[in-house]
Amino acid sequence: MTDLAAVQQLLAKGRLSLDRCERGRATFLSHVHAAKALVPGPWIGHRDLIYALALANLSPEQRKSLARAVLVDHGREFGVGRLSLTTCPSGLPFGGSSLLLRQRAGGPTCMYTWALAPDAAAARCDWLLLRAQPEWAAPAPPPPLGPDAVATLDALGFEVLIFVDSGVCARQVADRCLAGLEHTAHPRFLPFLDGHTPRARVRLWPHASDPHAFDSFLKDRSKQPDAPLALILVDAPAALRAGVETWLKSQPAARKVELAAATCPGRAGRGDLSRLWDACGRPNVLLRGAPEWTAAAAAFLRDLGARTETQGDSDQLGLFA
C-alpha cells in the first residue's frame, strides 16, 4: 500500500469523521460552520467551539448531542478507535483547530486543516491536508476586506451587504472591519457576534446556506428601492459571483449598485502557508476544495517543492466538508 493510500484509508475508515456527520462515526468539528450539516450524533470539538455552538439556534436533538459532546484542549492527546489525536490552534475564532492524526499501530501521520490564520500552529507530519482557500490559492487574490472601505460606504449612505461563508468569517469581518459601525447579520451568524443593530445598513450575509437569503434581503430592501447598494463578496465561489452578476444585469440603469470582491481578513496568505509547510517538516500535501481554486493552489505548492495530490470536492470519498 502506498503512503497516499494509507492516508486515505486512515481518513475514510474507522470511527472518526472530519467536519462531516456520518452515521456510526464520531464527528470532529474543527470550526464553526465547517460542517455543512450539523446532524445529531457523537461530536468532538475544542471546548471554545462547543461553547460557541451552545449559543446557536439548534434543534432539541442537536442540543442533546451538544450536551454529550467531548470537549478537547489544544495540545492534549485523546483517542478515537485506533487513532491517537491532538488538536493544534488554527488561529481562528471559537477554538478553531487543526487535527494531528496518528495510527496507534504506526503509519503516516497527517495534519487536517480547514482554514488557517497567519499564526496557525504547526506540527511535524508526513501529510498536510489543506483546503484551497482563495486568499492563498489564487495567484493574485483580492485584498483582504478592511475597515476604511466599509466605513466610507456607510458614510455615503450605502446599504452594505457583505457575503461571508461561515460564522468564523462573519466574526473576523465584524472584529476587524465593523468596529464602531452599526451592523447586523443573517440569523445564522447573529449568535457569533458580540452585538448588532437590527435595522443597520451594514449586514453580514451567508454565501449559500439559505438559497432565499439574498431574495429576502432584496424584498425587504424594496421599501427603499432608491437607496444605493454595495455588495461585497468575501471569498465568494463562482456560483455566487455568477448569480450576483446575473441579478445586476436585470437592474435598471438608474439603480446605483457597487460590487466589490475581497478576501477574509486575518487569514493565511502564501507566505504564511509556506512557513507553516516548512515548520511541519515539509510534508506531502493532500489538497481538496473547489476546482476553481485547486489548480492554482497545487501549482503554488509544487513550486514550493511539496509533493501534492489533489482531490476535488466531488471526489473526496465522502470525507471532506
Long-range contacts (C-beta under 8 A, 24 or more apart in sequence): 3-108, 3-126, 3-127, 3-284, 4-127, 4-284, 4-286, 4-309, 6-107, 6-108, 7-108, 7-110, 7-126, 7-127, 7-286, 8-317, 10-83, 10-101, 10-103, 10-107, 10-108, 10-110, 11-101, 11-110, 11-112, 11-129, 11-317, 11-319, 12-317, 12-318, 12-319, 14-80, 14-81, 14-82, 14-83, 15-80, 15-81, 15-83, 16-80, 16-81, 16-83, 16-85, 16-101, 17-319, 18-99, 18-112, 18-319, 18-320, 18-321, 19-114, 19-320, 19-321, 20-318, 20-319, 20-320, 20-321, 22-318, 26-70, 26-80, 28-80, 28-85, 28-99, 29-53, 30-90, 30-96, 30-97, 30-98, 30-99, 30-112, 30-113, 30-114, 31-90, 31-92, 31-94, 31-96, 31-97, 31-114, 31-115, 31-166, 31-168, 32-93, 32-94, 32-166, 32-167, 32-168, 32-192, 33-165, 33-166, 33-167, 33-168, 33-209, 34-114, 34-115, 34-166, 34-168, 34-321, 35-321, 36-321, 38-62, 40-64, 40-65, 41-65, 42-68, 42-69, 42-70, 43-68, 43-69, 43-70, 44-69, 44-70, 44-72, 44-78, 44-80, 45-69, 45-70, 45-71, 45-72, 45-95, 45-97, 46-71, 46-72, 46-73, 46-74, 46-87, 46-95, 46-96, 46-97, 47-71, 47-72, 47-73, 47-95, 48-94, 48-95, 49-94, 49-95, 49-96, 49-97, 50-95, 51-95, 52-93, 52-94, 52-95, 52-167, 52-191, 52-192, 55-191, 55-192, 56-191, 56-192, 57-187, 57-191, 74-121, 79-104, 86-123, 88-120, 88-121, 88-122, 88-123, 89-120, 89-121, 90-114, 90-115, 90-116, 90-117, 90-120, 90-121, 91-116, 91-117, 91-118, 91-119, 91-120, 91-121, 91-266, 92-116, 92-117, 92-168, 92-172, 92-266, 93-168, 93-171, 93-172, 93-175, 93-192, 94-167, 94-168, 94-171, 94-192, 96-168, 98-123, 100-125, 110-286, 111-280, 111-283, 114-321, 115-168, 115-267, 116-267, 116-268, 116-272, 116-273, 116-276, 117-266, 117-267, 117-268, 118-266, 118-267, 118-268, 118-269, 118-272, 120-268, 120-272, 120-276, 122-276, 122-279, 122-280, 123-280, 124-280, 124-281, 124-283, 125-280, 125-281, 125-283, 126-283, 126-284, 127-283, 127-284, 127-285, 127-286, 128-277, 128-280, 128-283, 128-284, 128-285, 128-286, 128-306, 129-285, 129-286, 129-288, 130-273, 130-285, 130-286, 130-287, 130-288, 130-297, 130-301, 131-287, 131-288, 131-289, 131-320, 132-287, 132-288, 132-289, 132-290, 132-293, 132-294, 132-297, 133-235, 133-267, 133-268, 133-289, 133-293, 134-235, 134-263, 134-293, 135-235, 135-263, 135-264, 135-267, 135-268, 135-269, 136-267, 136-268, 136-269, 136-270, 136-272, 136-273, 136-297, 136-300, 137-289, 137-293, 137-294, 137-296, 137-297, 137-300, 138-293, 138-296, 139-296, 139-300, 141-263, 142-260, 142-261, 142-262, 142-263, 143-262, 143-263, 144-262, 144-263, 144-264, 144-265, 144-266, 144-267, 145-173, 145-176, 145-177, 145-232, 145-234, 145-262, 145-263, 145-264, 145-265, 146-176, 146-177, 146-265, 147-176, 147-177, 147-178, 147-179, 149-177, 149-232, 149-260, 149-262, 150-177, 150-178, 150-181, 150-202, 150-232, 151-180, 151-181, 153-230, 153-258, 154-181, 154-201, 154-202, 156-228, 157-201, 157-227, 157-228, 158-201, 158-227, 158-228, 158-229, 158-230, 158-258, 159-201, 159-202, 159-203, 159-221, 159-224, 159-227, 159-228, 159-229, 159-230, 160-201, 160-202, 160-203, 160-230, 160-232, 161-203, 161-205, 161-217, 161-229, 161-230, 161-231, 161-232, 162-202, 162-203, 162-204, 162-205, 162-232, 162-234, 163-205, 163-206, 163-207, 163-231, 163-232, 163-233, 163-234, 163-236, 163-240, 164-189, 164-204, 164-205, 164-206, 164-207, 164-234, 164-235, 164-264, 165-206, 165-207, 165-234, 165-235, 167-191, 167-192, 168-192, 169-234, 169-235, 169-264, 170-204, 172-264, 172-265, 172-266, 172-267, 173-204, 173-234, 173-264, 173-265, 174-204, 175-266, 176-265, 176-266, 177-265, 178-202, 186-210, 186-213, 207-236, 207-237, 207-240, 208-237, 208-239, 208-240, 214-243, 214-244, 214-247, 225-255, 226-255, 228-256, 228-257, 228-258, 229-255, 229-256, 229-257, 229-258, 230-257, 230-258, 230-259, 230-260, 231-257, 231-258, 231-259, 231-260, 232-260, 232-261, 232-262, 233-259, 233-260, 233-261, 233-262, 234-261, 234-262, 234-263, 234-264, 235-262, 235-263, 235-264, 236-261, 237-290, 237-292, 238-290, 238-292, 270-300, 274-304, 277-301, 277-304, 277-306, 282-306, 284-308, 284-309, 285-309, 286-311, 287-311, 288-312, 288-313, 288-316, 288-320, 289-313
